[in-house]
Every structure is written in C-alpha cells, then in structure tokens.
Amino acid sequence: MSTGGLQDLRREHYAELPEPKKEPEKVQHVIADQYMKTLEQYIDRLSDHVRKIQDEELAVTNQFSAALLSLQTKSHEKRRTREDVARDVYQKKISKIRDKRKKYREMLYDAHAERKKLIDSMQIQKDEDDILRRKLAKLNALNAGETSREQRRTALVDWFAVVFAILQLALIIIYALVADYRASAGDATSASCADYAGRLRPVAPHYQFYTDVALFALVGFGFVMTFLRKYQYSAIGYTLLVVAFAFQWTIVVAHFFRMAAQQRFSDFVLDQQDLLVGMYGAIVVLISYGAVLGVLSAVQLLFVALVEVVVYGINVWLATRYLWTYQNALTPFDEATGTGGVPTLAGPWHAFGLGGDAAHVHVFGAYFGLALAIPLSKRVAARGRGHDDRASSYTSDMFAMVGTVFMFVLWPSFNAALAPSAVQHRVVVNTVLSLCSSVVFAFLGSRVFRGGKFDMIDIQNATLSGGVGIGSAAALLVSPGSAMIIGAVCAVLSTLGYAYVSPLLAKRGVVDTRGVHNAHGIPGLVGAVASVVSIAIAYDTSPFVYGQRLDELFPQGATTAAWHLASLLVTLLLAIPSGLVLGLVLAGCTSPTRRLYSDEVAWRVSGDFELSSTEDDDDGGSGGGGGGGGGAAGGAAGGQRRVRAPRA
C-alpha cells in the first residue's frame, strides 16, 4: 500500500474519533512565528467547534433516550410505532451530526498535519541557522558578544560531563591520598626509605631525549599546524625549515650567553646536551609561528627566528644568571682579583636551566607570537585576500590530531630532558599524569562549553595543556595528585580560552591562527604560578623534598619562589615589547593585499589542489563544525571548520 493510502487511512480513522477535552500543547511560545500563531488559533476554533458538535450529538442522544423512557407507559402497539418514528428521527439527526463532525475532524487533521510540517521545517531551519552561526563565528563573521551568547545559550552539562568529572576527580583524590614518590638514595634523611639501583642516573641518555624532542617538534608541532585546509605544505615544510635554522642559531646564542655568564669568551665545545638546547630554542619559535600561521612568508619566518632566539637567549640568561631560577651554586668571589661569583658547572642544573620551563618557553613563545601578530593583523585584516581559507576540513583535522597524539607521547621527554638526573623520574611521571588529567578535562570542557558536542580545536590543543602547566619547577616538587590538579586546571582554562577569550581577541583585531594564547600562554602562566607556589610550600614544609635537600636544587633558598615570580614578569616584559617591535617591522614589509592561508603563494601545488582542499566541504561536514557563510565569511561552506584565530 502506498504512503498516501496509509495517510488517508489515518485521516479516516482520526475523523471517526471524538475530540478530546484536553487542549493540545501550544508551541507559539517556543517558535515566534505569525503563521504558527494563526494556525494555532485556527486549530483552537476547529477543536471548539467539534466539541460543540459532540455536545449537540450528546444532547440528541439524551433526547432520544428520554423519549424512549416516556413511551414506557404507553401500550405495546403505540409504543412500538412511536419508538420506530423516534428512532428514524434520531438516526437522521445523529447521522447528519456525525457527518458534520467527521468533516470538521478531517479539517482538524489537516490543520494538525500542517502544524507538524511547519514545526519540522522551522526546526530544520533553526538547526541550519545554528550551524551557520557557528560557522560564521569560526570565520570571524560574528562579533565576540554574539559568539559568547550563542555558546552560553547552547552550553550543556549532561551525564557525560557529570560521570567523567566524578570519575576523574575520584582518581585525583586517590592519587593525592595514596600515591607518592620514593626518597632519593644517598641522603641521611632517607636511610629508612626503600630505593632501587639507578635512581640517581638519568632516565635516558641525552641523545634519546634529543630524538624524542626532535619528533616532538617536527612531527608534533608540524602536524598540529596542518589544520588549515589549504596550508598543509607550508605547515610541515616551514616547521622543518624553522627547526633547522633556529636549532643551529640557538646553540650559538646559548654558548655566547653561557660564556658571558662565566665571564670567559673562547671557542665552545659541542656535546649532546647542545642538541637539546637547540631544539628548545626552535620550539619557542614554533610556538610563536602558530600565532601568525598563514600570514608570514618563509623569509619573514627566518627573520623572526633570527630575532626571537636572541631575545629568548637573553631571557634565559637573565633568569639563570641574575634571577637565580635554575642556577647552581656560585664559585667563591675573590675580592683581590675581582673574579668568581659565577655559577659553577658542577651542579644539578644545565646552564640553560630546566629547558622546557613553562615561563621561558611557553609563556615567552606565546606572548611574543601574540605581540608579533597584532601589527600584522591590523595590516592584512581589511584588505588581505583568502580569509575564507582560514578554515579546516575533515582531513586536515585528522592530520592535526596525529600531531596531538605525538606530542602527548613525547611531552614527558620535552619536560625532563635537561632536568637534574636525580629528579627526572618525577618530572616524567608528573608530566604523564598531568597530561592524562588535562585530556579528560579538555573533553569535559569542550562538551560543556561547546553546546554538548566536542570541538576538534579543544581536543587538538587543550588536551596538551597539562604538559605545559607541569613544565616548571613544580614537576620536581609536587605529588602525583597535585600534578593531576594542575593538568585539570590548565585544561579547563584552555577550553574556556578557546570558547570565550579568543573571540574577544579577534574582535580587537588580534589574529591568533592556532590559538597559542590558549594552548601555551594561559597554561604557561598557570605553570609559572604553580612553580612559585610549590617552591614556597616546599620550603615552608621541610628542607627536604623526597629525601633530597632543597638547597641542592635551589641554592638561593626560600627566596627562590620570589625569583621565579620575578622571572615570569621579566619574560613578559621581554616577549611582548620585542614581539610588537618586530611585528611593526614585518608589517611594514607585508603587502596589505597579500594572499593568506594558502600554499599556492609559495609552493608548486598539484592539479587537484582546489578539489582536494574542498572536497570534504562539498561532502557536507568537518570534524569540528564547519566553516561557511557569506559576506565577510565569503562562501566557506559546508565542512571547512573554523578560523583558528578566534578559536571560538
């Protein structure tokens, strides 16, 4: 039987049913539409009329019943004759009434069907409008206020958020209460503590750490920055170029400032630790590169690396030489000769400090990049071509997730490579625990702040914020539970940053393509503060940390916490002004009509470049919610997901 026949049967059956007394549920308070209001009023009038017909039918039936009762006193013949007459009259009346009721019930059925079709079509339109608003928000076509209101309106706390929050908080409590580290061997205070051989040896050789950190930079950062659908050649290619150049330049700069700290200039000798130092400098540049991804040319990127590595070297030199953050004991000062008073090399710390320090690497790189982006954003925002290409596709998002997974695996090596050998195991374990906690809370935050669905922006970046936050002196001192708390705080703040802070920055003209402010800046600040707090608490509690004297790690004693805070402030004071100045210089050398976010500008691309970069969009969707829109968005339809600048 055809669908139309089934529908007719339902209509016929509906027409035979009586109209219920209960009023139908109204929807005009949900969907504000004049036609819907008129249709609801029409349905109400029809329902009232059908009920009146049913009342009339009931009245006729009652009259017939009363007539039959009145005939009970008549003789049999008269009663039979009059009953037949009354029955004929009743049947004619009731048939006429029921035909009229059926007619109006059919009209009511048609009205309800029209009402349902209208609700369905309006719901579809509403869903399409919501999708379009999100796409426009990702493409900067909505202002920050509209984006924030939309996210608040769609924010959702569901069973997923509740259950996983409870489970993860329970794990944090368990680790905080029953998990801890063994004390280091070889100290009088730890004679009763069990230990195992090799505790004081490094977790891994320097070259193994180097390979991990190199993969972290090249594969991790390289693939994370492939989210732009038309900028994947440049993302990986320029990452390799920047790493190769900045690596070499960082080693030269580091040795220069090391000799300056030692007050002795001569030829320098390379060793395996220099490989790590070079990679740390390259990663600082990669962090800043994320803020201006798709805006600068290859030559401009090399110029950024040339300048930024020098400023980064100055920052680390000031922090380790004059701010006493990660410094060994000083050599005795000889008043007669005026020599001495410089850090000795025979101590737990490398001359470059912790290496992956949250303030020196992440905060510096993020805010240098943001400051660099401000003048460039003003230069190209109005007339630059290709803004609609600042979006991702399903495929480019999957490539970016490969980088996220690599960084998750290799982040412990990044944090622990230059840490003192006696504490490397704690840095590694704390980093892993902090990362695991940040992954869970990034998923939770993304679901809550993104309207009940996960956003690939958050999953690609906020999941790694725990590695940023624990990359400081806190990794040496805190317990496993505290490391997990740091990771959770970083993840929540990072997802909040992507959802609400980035649109505000975009409204003020700051293009942060990858969202380094949320991925590195905010978690880096959390890590720097955690370092200050953990050092202060450690000195207030005991002169030992896990069997090792605190003064061996921090020769300046209890004042080390204040020095770390001062180092954070100096980092910001160096990064922001130097980034602004460099950005002004590069903006003056940048054409305001430059083509942005496309490999076609600098690369020979294949013949199917346009097709391959848009085919996911034509198929109808990106993993993260789509680009799209008109006007300022410019026709980025379907699956292209987002403008990473607002990361909204």
N, C-alpha and C positions, 0 to 999 in steps of 0.2 A: 504494500500500500504506500502511496506517495506521502510525502511530508504534509502536503496540502490537505490530503484526506484526513490524516491524523489530527491536523489542526482544526478541521471542520468538525470532527467528532468531539474534540474537546470543547469547541464552541457550542455544539448542540447540547452536550451534557451540562455545560455551565449554564446554558439558557434554561434548563429544566430545574435547576437548583434554586432554592429560595435565597433571598438576600439576607445575610446575617445582620444582626442588630449592631454588632461591634463596628465602629468606624475604621476604615482602612488607615494604615500608617501613612502619614504625610511626609513628604520629602522636601517641600519647598524651603524649609528652614536649613536644609543641607545644601541644596542646589538653588541658588538665587537666579531664577530664570522666569521671565514673564509668561512665556508659553507654558511652562510647567505649572505656574500658578493658575493660569486659565484652565488648563487640563484638569488640575485637581478640583477646581470649582465645578467643572462640568461633571466629573465623576461623583462629586458630592450631590449635585442636583439629581443625577440619574439614580443614585442609590436611594435618595429620599423618595423619589417618585415610585421606584419599585417597591419600597416599603409601604407606601400608601396603597399601591395596587394590592399588595399582600394583605393589608388591613381590610381593604374592600372585599377581597376574597374570603377572609375570615368572617366578615360581617354577613355576607351572603350565605355562607355555610351555617352560621349561627341562626339566621332567619329560617333556613330550611329545616334545621333541627327543631326549632321552636314550632314551626308549622306541623311537623310530624307529631310532636308531643300533643299539640292541640287537637289533633284528629283522633286521639286515643279514645275519646268519649263518644265518637260517632259510631253508627252502625257499621257492620263489616262492609257492606256494599258501598255506602257513601265514603267510608274511609279509604277503600281501595281506589275508588275513582279519583278522589281528591289527592291522594298520595301520588298517583300517576301524573296528574296535572302539575302538582308541586315539583315532582322530580323532573319533569320536562322543562319547566321554567328554570329550575336550579341548574340543570345541565347546560341550558343555553347561556345563562348568565355566567356560570363558572367557566365555561369554555371560552366565552368572549374575554373574560378577565384574564384567564391563563394565556391566551394568545397575546393579549396586550402585554402581560408580564414577560413572556418569552421574547417579544420584540424588544422591550427595553433592556432585558438581561443581555440580549445579543449586542445591543448598543453599548451596554456597560462593559461587556467582554472586550469589544473593540477598543473602547477607551482605555481599559487597563492594559491591553496589549500595546497600544500607542505609548502609554505611560512607561511601560517597561522598556520599549525600544528607545525612548528618549533618555531614560536613566542610563541605559547601557551605552548609548552613543556619547552622552555627556561624561560618563566615567572614562570611556576611551579617550575622549578629548582631554580630560583632566590629566590622565596618565601621560599623554603625549606632551601636554604643557609642562608637567613636572619634569619629564625627561629633557625637554628643550631648555627649561630654566637651568637645569644642572649643567647641560652642555654649554649654555651661554655663560654660566658662572665660571666654568673651567676655561673659557676663552676670553675672560675679562670683559664680556659684554654686559654683565650685571655689576652694579657697584657693590661695595663691601657690605653696606647695610642690607640690601636686598638679599645677598647671598647668606648673610648671617641669619636673617629672619627665616629664610627658606630652610636652612639647616636646623634651626631651633624648632621650626614647625614640624619637621619630619623626624626629629630626634626620637629614638626609640630605645627603651630599656626592656628587653624581653627575657625569656627564660635562658637563652644562650648566655646573655650578659650576666645574669644573676648566678647561674650554676657555675660558669667558669670563673667568675670573680670569687665566689666562695671557695672553689677548689684551689685556686692559685693562692688566695690569702691563707688557706689552711696549710699549704705547702710552705709558704714563707714562715708561718708560725712554727711549724715543725722544725725547719732548718734553723730558725733562730733559737729554738729551745734545746735541741739535742745534737746539732752539728757544730763542729769546731775544728781547728787545726792543731796538729801536734806542735810542741815547742821544738825549736832548733836544738840540735845536739851541740855539745861543747861549751855549755854555759853552766855555771854553778847553780843557777836557779832552776835548771831543768834536769837535775840529776834523777828525779823520780819519774820523769816523763819518758814514755816509750818512744823510740825512734827507729829508723831503719837506715841502712847504709846508703850513702849517696845523696842524702837530703841537702847537703850544702853545695853539691855540684849543680851546674846549670841544668835546666830541664832539657835543653837540646843544644847542640853546637851552634855557633854563630851562623855558619853557612846554612844550616837547616832553617834557622829563623829567617835568614835572608830570603830563601826561596819561598817561604810562606808569605812574607811581607810583599815580595815582588808579585806573587799571584794575587795577593790582596789588592794591590794597586792596579795591576794590568787587567786581570780578569774581573775582579770585584768592581772597582770603580769604572772600568771600561764598559762592562755590560750594564751596570746600573744606569749609565748615562745614555743607553740606546733606546730609551723610552720614546724619544721623538721619532715619529714615523718616517720622516724624510731626512734624518740626521744621523743615521746609524754608522755610515762610513766614517764620518767626522768624529763621532763619539769615541769609537775604538781607536781609530787612526791617530787622532790628536792626543788621546791618552797615552799611547805608546810614544809619540813624539815628545810630549811634555815630560814623561818619566825619564826618557833617555837623556834629555838636556838637563833637566833640573837635578837629576841624580848626580851627574858629573859636577855641576856647579855647586851643589850643596856641600860636597866633600871639600872642595877648595875653600868655600866660605867657612865651613866648620873648622878646618885646620887653621885658617887665619885667625879666627877669634879664639881658638884654643891656645895658639901661641901668644896672642895678646893677653890672655888670662895668665899665662905662665911668664909673661914679660920676656919672652925669648923668641926671636924670629929666626928661622932656619929652614932647611929642607924638611919636608914632613914625610913620614914613613906610613905607608898604607897597610892596613890589616883587615881582617874580616869584619870587624865592627864598623869600619868605614862604609861597608856595603849597606849596613842598616841605617847609618846616619844619612847616607844619600837618599835612601828610599823614604825616610821620614820627611825630608825636605820636599821631595817630589809629591808626596801625598798632600802636603799643605797646599801646594799649587793646584792639585786636582780638586781639592775641596772648593777653592776659590773659583776654579774653572766651571764648576757646577752652577754657580750663580749667574754666569754670563754665557752659558751653553747656547750655541746657535747664534751668537751675536758677534764674537770676535773672529778674526782670521787667524791662520796659523802663525803668521809673522807677529801679530799682536800678542798671541798666546806666549810665544817665546820671549817677547819683551816683558810680559807680565812675570814669567818665571824668573827672568834675569833680575828684576827689581824685588820681587816678593821674597825670593830666597835670601837676599841680602838683609832685608828688614827682619825676616824670620830669624836669621843668624844673630842679628843684634838683639832681638828679644830674648833668645835663649842665652846669649852671653850675659846680658844684664841679669837675667833670672838666676843663673847658676853662679855668677861671679860676684854680684853685688846685692842680690836679694836673697841669697842663701837658701834657695828652694831645694835643689838636689845637689848638694855640694859635699865633698869630702873634707876632712879636717885640714886646716891650713898649716903650712910649714912655718917653723919659728921665724919671727921677724928679727933681723939683726940691725940694731939701731946704728951701729958703726958703719956698716956698708949700705944700709938702706934697702937691703934685699930681704926676700922671704915674704911671709904673709900671703902666699898664694896657695890655691888648693893643691893638695898632693894627689898624685895619680894612684897611690897605693891605698885605695879605699873602695867601698862598695859601689860607688856611682861612676858611671861613664861621664866624661866631660860634657856630653850633650844632654845630661840629665836622664829623665825617665824615657825619653824618646817619644812615645805615644801619648804624652801628657794632654789631658783634656783642654787645658788653657793654652798651652804653647802650640798645639797642633789644630785642634778642632775650633776653639774659640777664635784663634788668630786667623785661620783659613776662612772661616765662615764670615766673620765681620770685615775682613779685608775684601772678600769677594762681594759682600753686600755694598760696601762703600764704593768699590770699583764699578758696581752695576748702576749706581744712582745717576752719575752723569751720562753714562751710555744709554740708560733708559730714556732720559729726557731727550737725548739726541735722536733716537730712532723710533720712539714710541708713536709719534704723529705721522711720519712720512715713510717709515720703513716698510718694505714690502715683504709679504709672506707671513704676517701674523697668524693667519689661519692655519699655518703649518706647525704652529707651536701646540701640537696635539699628538696623541699616541694612537696606535692601533692595537688590536688584539695580539698580533705577532710581536710588535715591538715591546709590549708589556711583558710578554713571556721571556724575551731576551733579557729584559731588565731584571726579572726575577732570578735568572741564572746568576747574575752578579750579586744579588742579595744573598743567595744561598752560599756562594763562595765566601763572601765577607763574613757571614755568620760562622762558618767553619774556621776561618783563618784569623778572626779578630783576637783570640787569645794570644797568638804569636805576636801580633802587632803591639799589644799592650805589654807583653812580658819580655820582648827581645832584649832591651837594654836595662831591665830591672836587675837589682843585685841578685846574684845566684842563690843566696840563702832564702829569698822570698819569692822567687819566680813561680814556685808551685802554687802559692797563694794567689798571685796575680792571675795565673791561668785558670784556676778553679773559680775564683770570684768572677772573672770575666764570663766564663761559660754560664754560671748561674744567673748573672745579671742579664745576659742576652736571652736566656730562656724565659725569664720573668718579663722582659720587655716584649718578647714575641707575643706572649699570652695577652698582656695588657694592651698591646697595639691592636690586636684583633678585637678586643673588647671595646677599646676607644673608637675604633673605626666603625664598628656596628652601632654604637650609641650615638656618635656624633654625625654619622652619615645616613641617618634615616632608616636604620635596620638592615643595611647591606654593607658588605666590606668594600673598601675602596683600595684599588691597587697602589695608589700613591702612598697610603699609610703602610700597607703590607711591604712595599719595596723599601721603605726608608725608616719609618718609626719603629719597626721591629728590631732595627740595629741600634737604636738609641741607647740601649743598656750598655753596649760596648763602649760608646762614647763616654757615658756618665761614670763608668767604673775605671776609666783610663786615667788615673791620678794616684796620688799617694794613698787615697782611700783603699785601693786594691791591695796594698801591703798590710793594712791595719784592720780592716773591718772583718766581721764574721760572715759566714755564708748567708745567714738571714738578712743581714744589713745590705749585702751585695744585691740580693734579690729585691729589697725595698728600693734601692737606688735605681735598678732597672725598671721597676714598675712606675716610679715617679717620672723617669725620663720618657717612657712610652706614652703615658697619659698626656704629659705636657707637649710632647712632639705631635701627637694626633690633634690635640687642641690647636697647636700652632698651624698645622696644615688646614684645619677646618675654619679657623676664625682669624688668626693673625695674618696669614698670607693674603687674604682678600683686602685687609686694611693696608698692607704694604703696597699691593697692586693699585689700590685706589689712589695712593700717593705717588704713583709712578715708579715704584721700585720693582724692576724685573728680576725675580729670583727664579730662574728657569727650573732648576732641580729642587728648590726649596731647601737650600743649605742652612738657612736660618733655623729651620725646624729639625733638620736631620743632624746638624752638627753644632749650631750656635746655642740653642736652648739646652740640649743635653750636656754640652760642654760647660755651660755656666753651672748647671746642676753638679757636674763632676768636680768643678773647681771649688764650689761651696762645700761639697761633701769632703773634699780633701782638707779644707780648713777645719771643718767641724771634727772630722775623725782624728786629726793630729791633736787638736785641743783636748778632746776627750781622752785620747790615749795618754797624754802627759798628765792629765788630771787624775787618771786612774792608777797608773803604775809606770815605773821607769822601764818596764819590760813589755815587749809585745811578742807573745808566743815564744818566750824563752830568750829573746834577743834584746839587747839593750837598745832603747830608742835612740840614745845619743850616738850609736854607731851608724844609724841611718840618717839622723838629723843632728849634726854636731852643734847647731845653734840652740838646741834645747827647746824649751816651751815656747820661745818666740817664733819658732818655725811656722806656726799657724798664721801669725800676722804677716810673715814674709810671703807666704803663699797667697794671701789675700792681696798684698801689695803687687805681687807678680801678675795676678789677674787684671788688676787695674792698669798696670803698665802695658800688658798685652793689648787691652782695648785702646789705650792711648796711642799705641804704635800702629795697630792694624787699621783703625778707622781713618785717621788723617792721611796716612800713606796711601791707602786704597782710594780715597777721594782724589788726592792729587794725581795719582796715576790714571784714575778714571777720567779726569778732566783732560789730561794729555791725550789719552786714546780717543776720547770723544771728539776732540778737535781733528783727529786723523781719520775719523769714520764718516763716511757719506751718510747723510740722514735718510737717503732713499735706498740704502743697502738692502739686498735680498737676504732675509733671515731664515734660519732654521731649515736650510735645505742643502743637501750635498752637491747639488748641481753647480753651486757657485765655485767650488774648488776641486771637484772630483769629476773624473770621467765615469758617468753612470751608465748602466745597461739600458738597452732599448725599452725594457719593460719597467723602468723606474717609476713612472707615474702610476702605472697599473698596479705594480706590486705594493706601492705605498698607500693605495686607496682601496684595494680590493676588499680588505676587511671591513672598511666603512660601507661599501656597497652591499656586503653580505648582512649588514644590519647590526653591528654592535661591537663595542670594545669591551675589554675586561673591566674597565673602570668606570664606564658610564657615558661615554660618548662625547664627542666634540660637537660641532654643529652650530647652526644658527645663521642669521642673516645680519645685515648691517655691519657693525664692527666685527662681528664674528666671521663674516664673509663666506658662508657656504661650506663650513666644515661639517658636513652632515654625517649622520649615522654613527659609525663606530669610532671615529677619532675622538679620543677621550678627553684630553684636557690641556689646558695651558698650565704648564708646571710653574709658571711664575707665581700665580696666586696660590696654587696648590689647594684650591678650595674644595 
